[in-house]
Amino acid sequence: MSGRGETVGVGVGVIVRHEGRVLLGRRLAPPGAHTWQFPGGKLELGEGVEACAARETLEEAGIVIGRLARGPYTSDVFGPDQPHYVTLFVVADLLSGVPAVREPTKCADWSWHEWSALPRPLFLPIVHLLETGFSPFAPL
C-alpha cells in the first residue's frame, strides 16, 4: 500500500522470545523507517496467521520459530496519506537458527532485547502494543 486508500491491511508481528529477551530489527523501509520492529509482514490471501508468522521470520531473519500463540492486536494509522494496518501479534519461541539480515533493503540488523528495556524509537504497532500492558512472557 503506498497511501491510505480505501482498504485496511493486515500485518502480523512476531514476538520471538529467547532466553528472556525478544528479537527486534531496525526497520529501513517506510512506514516507520528507522524504528525498531519485530519480524513480520503482510498476511497473504488464504494464509493462516501462524503460517505467516513462521514464513516472515524465516524470510526476514533466517530463524525457525516454535510454540506459537496468538497475542493481542492493534489498529495502526501511520498518518495522513499513510497506510492503516491491523497488526495481529503472535508470540513464539526461537526453535533454531541465529538471526541474520535476509532482506537488507528492509532491515539493518537484528538483536535481542529485554522487554523492560526496548530500544527507541519503536515501530507504531509496538508503541500501541505497549499501551495495552501486554507481556510476551506470560505462559503460552
C-alpha positions in Angstrom: 0.0 0.0 0.0 1.6 3.3 -1.0 -1.0 5.5 0.6 -4.0 5.4 2.8 -6.5 4.3 0.1 -9.8 2.6 0.9 -8.6 -0.6 2.5 -7.0 -1.7 5.7 -4.1 -4.0 5.5 -3.5 -6.9 7.9 0.0 -7.3 9.3 1.5 -10.0 11.5 4.1 -9.0 14.1 6.1 -11.9 15.6 7.4 -11.5 19.2 10.2 -14.0 19.1 11.4 -15.0 22.7 14.7 -16.4 23.6 16.5 -16.5 27.0 14.2 -13.8 28.5 14.6 -11.4 25.6 12.8 -10.5 22.4 14.1 -10.1 18.8 14.0 -6.6 17.2 15.3 -5.3 14.0 16.0 -1.7 12.8 13.5 -1.0 10.0 14.8 0.7 6.9 11.6 1.0 4.8 8.5 3.2 5.3 6.2 3.3 7.0 8.2 3.6 10.2 11.7 3.8 8.7 14.4 3.9 11.3 12.3 2.4 14.1 12.7 -0.9 15.9 10.3 -3.7 14.8 9.5 -7.3 15.4 9.9 -9.7 12.4 6.6 -9.8 10.5 4.8 -8.6 7.4 1.6 -8.7 5.4 -0.8 -11.6 5.7 -1.2 -13.1 2.3 -4.6 -14.1 0.9 -5.6 -17.5 2.2 -2.7 -17.7 4.6 -3.1 -18.5 8.3 -1.7 -16.2 10.9 0.7 -18.7 12.4 1.9 -19.7 8.9 2.5 -16.1 8.1 4.5 -15.7 11.3 6.7 -18.7 10.5 7.2 -17.6 6.9 8.1 -14.0 7.7 10.6 -14.9 10.5 12.3 -17.3 8.2 12.3 -14.9 5.2 13.5 -11.8 7.2 15.7 -13.2 9.9 16.5 -16.8 8.8 15.2 -18.4 12.0 12.7 -21.1 12.8 10.1 -20.5 15.5 8.0 -22.9 17.6 5.3 -22.9 20.3 3.3 -20.2 18.6 0.4 -18.5 20.4 -1.8 -15.7 19.2 -1.4 -12.4 21.1 -3.3 -9.1 21.0 -3.9 -6.9 18.0 -3.5 -3.2 17.4 -5.1 -0.8 14.9 -2.3 1.4 13.4 -2.9 4.5 11.3 0.6 5.8 10.3 -0.6 9.3 9.5 -2.3 11.4 6.8 -2.0 9.7 3.4 -0.2 6.8 5.1 -1.4 3.2 5.4 -3.7 1.8 8.0 -3.0 -1.7 9.3 -4.5 -4.0 11.8 -1.5 -5.8 13.3 -2.0 -9.3 14.7 0.7 -10.3 17.2 2.0 -13.8 17.6 4.3 -14.9 20.5 6.8 -17.6 19.6 9.9 -19.2 21.0 13.1 -19.4 18.9 13.4 -23.0 17.8 16.6 -22.8 15.7 18.9 -20.5 13.9 20.8 -17.3 14.5 19.1 -14.1 13.4 20.7 -12.7 10.2 19.6 -9.9 7.9 17.9 -11.7 4.9 16.3 -8.6 3.4 18.9 -5.8 3.6 16.7 -3.2 1.9 14.1 -3.6 4.7 16.1 -4.2 7.9 19.5 -3.1 9.0 20.2 -5.7 11.7 18.6 -8.0 14.4 19.3 -8.0 18.1 17.9 -9.4 21.3 16.4 -7.0 23.9 14.9 -7.2 27.4 11.2 -6.4 27.4 11.7 -3.8 30.1 14.4 -2.0 28.1 13.3 -1.9 24.4 15.3 0.4 22.2 13.7 3.6 20.8 12.1 4.7 18.6 9.7 1.8 18.2 7.5 0.9 15.2 4.0 2.3 15.7 2.3 -1.1 16.3 4.7 -1.9 19.1 4.0 1.5 20.7 0.3 0.7 20.6 1.0 -2.8 21.9 2.9 -1.4 24.9 0.0 0.9 25.7 -2.1 -2.3 26.4 0.2 -3.5 29.1 0.7 -6.8 27.3 3.7 -9.0 28.3 5.0 -11.8 26.0 6.4 -13.6 28.9 3.2 -15.0 30.3 3.0 -18.8 29.8 1.9 -19.8 26.3 
